[in-house]
Amino acid sequence: MKKEYVFSGHSYGLYTPEAGCGYLKETSSMPARTLYPELLVQGEKGIIMPPCPEQTYRRNANAYDNIGMAFRIDLPPGAYHIEVTVLSEPEQTLISVSGMNAEQIALKTFWDAAMLIPRIHTAGYTENIWSYDYVNAKDYIEIEIEPSNSNCEVSVSSICVSTLPARAVSSDTPSTIFTLGDSTVKSYIYEENLMSGWGQIFDDLFDKNRVSVVNYAMGGRSLSTLYREGRMNDLLLNSRPGDILLLQSGHNDEARGEVDGPEARFGRGNTETTFQKRLDEYFIPAAALMGVRLILVSPMTRVNGDRTGPDGIVYGGFAKSNSIDCPGLLKAAAARHGLPFIDLYEESIKYLETLGGEAAKALFLSVEAGETPGKTNSGSYANGHPDNKCDGTHYKEALAKQFARIVAQELLHQALIPEDFFCPNVLEALKTDNIYLMYPELSPDVQTGRNAYYRNQIEFLIKHGIMERQTDGCFHPSAPVTVKEFKICLTKAMHLSVFPEYDDLNSPGQCLSPDLSGNLPDNDSALTREHMAWLVFRAFLAAFPPLPQDCGSQQTCYRKPPYMTDYNGCGIAPDNPDYDPNLTGESAMYYPLVSWEQLTDTHSISGEFLTAARECYRLGLIRSEAGIQRGRMCNGNLFEPHDIVTREKAAKELYFLQALIHDIHDENDLY
């Protein structure tokens, strides 16, 4: 099927069902746009849209309208190739389809942070012809054309819509499970280290010869933005009949305000009415149209780690203050359309209740100094959360695994996928309810209570063979770590073939202090913090060999990973007289808030370990453990050189260090 609408020499009127096409006074998008077709000018070569300064507005990036026109075309649901021939300058002419964001659907980048999923079906110009492939779930489309600013005039000569050819299906290609949602489903990279989403972990559960798992989720998304930026559209065009889509949305649909609310043209927020309409009128019918088996998943609970309940935390924290019950709306939509539904909201509450408040809080994004060198939009996490809060929405990998398990359990119990899609150990784990078969890195003594404080780090290190459990199968987080064990683990964490000897580091031109040649106690002795600094500094120099000496005989020119340089906020260093340790936001820096000179116990560090301790601290490789607090950006002023390092504190240090050696764009569940 092909339909063409030529504006030169032909005058179209307002849309009517009888005509089957025409200009609109109001779009059907949410929110609707008011237009002024009476101001359009019929030119010799096409239709002209003159500037409309009285009607144009721009409140912010999400709330603007440059007017232009909307042309409605009746056609059956299906996948279409759309072409618009413009007479004006392409860079001044914004074109979109049925309420989509013209600028976002034209981006040529990637859908994910790790840059593994390219945007394939994007809008763009070839000379003066704009084109886009679009999955239409309604019985009409609306082509919206407007100037890029309120001062320019744009015009078009024709619109052409043709049916896309049927997708080729090969039985040799494995089926695909797509996951789609917000930051709680997203796949994270080492730049964002400590955060995880269940969609990131999900692929580990499946036999890759039988099914592939592709995670289209991204932070900050809602049903509105998943549609408007073309994310769902691209996913559907890349799917094949029989593929599966797990769709979760809710945390951002509650957004309110002039910038992000439902009233903003490109805001994230939804009302209960618009949330339901987006499911009923686009997501559900579009998936069915393309033969994709849609499964609706309710968003997991939030927690409130800054407000105390009977056991120190509040469960069931999916906010309903904005009068939108997203879990309930998804459940109702599934029932209305006869779709499978996974109630991750209720199941997540049940799971967290089995842990208790203290352990649950540790699995969400409660961050203390020295846990991760990663960053958020507000700056570096290295000194604690730069927003001074315990984030009760986002979470760590240890919890992502459990949410992934819950989703997988429901897929099996509801018989939504073939059993042989699962890895054999996962299938057995789901059938026998033996979680240790699915995640052998779990330790029974770090699941609940205070022992779970560093559960995330411990499980990650065991999973990747950096640390091990003791012979009884437990981790024993409060037991001392020995010099030998830490040295072996440190070598693995920093991807070193062997632990570096002093002569390997003190190469010509590096000007390292001879203090690094000190000797540690016996291998079976308990590790102290000054011993740890000495070992860590050696490993760091081996992993990041210093640059050739060209900056003075008393200074080593360190080769630093991005966390210490490119991703270090824009604040000033602690030794600057104007330094303000209370600044957050983009000024939240990687380096310690308290300078080396401000530590009060450095005089008690053994002389042979002093250089390593000082340099280690200044590089942010070791931080004070005294006075720090999760959910707050704060440092202590004690080095505590002779304190014994426990196995959980060793895990914290090793987890921090292993992040440094990765490319910041690597997915952070890999090692």
Secondary structure, 3 states (H helix, E strand, C coil): CEEEEECCCCCCCECCCCCCEEECCECCCCCCCECCHHHCEECCCCEEECCCCCCCEEEECCEEECCCEEEEEECCCEEEEEEEEECCCHHHEEEEECCCCCCCCCCCCECCCCCCCECCCCCEEECCEEEEEEEECCCEEEEEEEECCCCCCEEEEEEEEEECCCCCCCCCCCEEEEEECCCCCCCCEHHHCCCECHHHHHHHHECCCCEEEEECCCCCCCHHHHHHCCHHHHHHHCCCCCCEEEEECCCCCCCCCCCCCCCCCCCCCCCHHHHHHHHHHHHHHHHHHCCCEEEEECCCCCCECCCCCCCCCECCCCCCCCCCCHHHHHHHHHHHHCCCEECHHHHHHHHHHHHCHHHHHHHEECCEECCCCCEECCEECCEECCCCCCEEEEECHHHHHHHHHHHHHHHHHCCCCCHHHECHHHHHHHHHCCHHHHCCCCCHHHCCHHHHCCHHHHHHHHHCCCCCCCCCCCCCCCCECEHHHHHHHHHHHCCCCCCCCHHHHCCCCCCCCHHHHCCCCCCCCECEHHHHHHHHHHHHHHHCCCCCCCCCCCCCCCCCCHHHCCCCCCCCCCCCCCCCCCCCHHHECCCCCCCHHHCCCHHHCCHHHHHHHHHHHHCCCCCCCCCCCCCCCCCCCCCCCCCECEHHHHHHHHHHHHHHCCCCCCECCCC
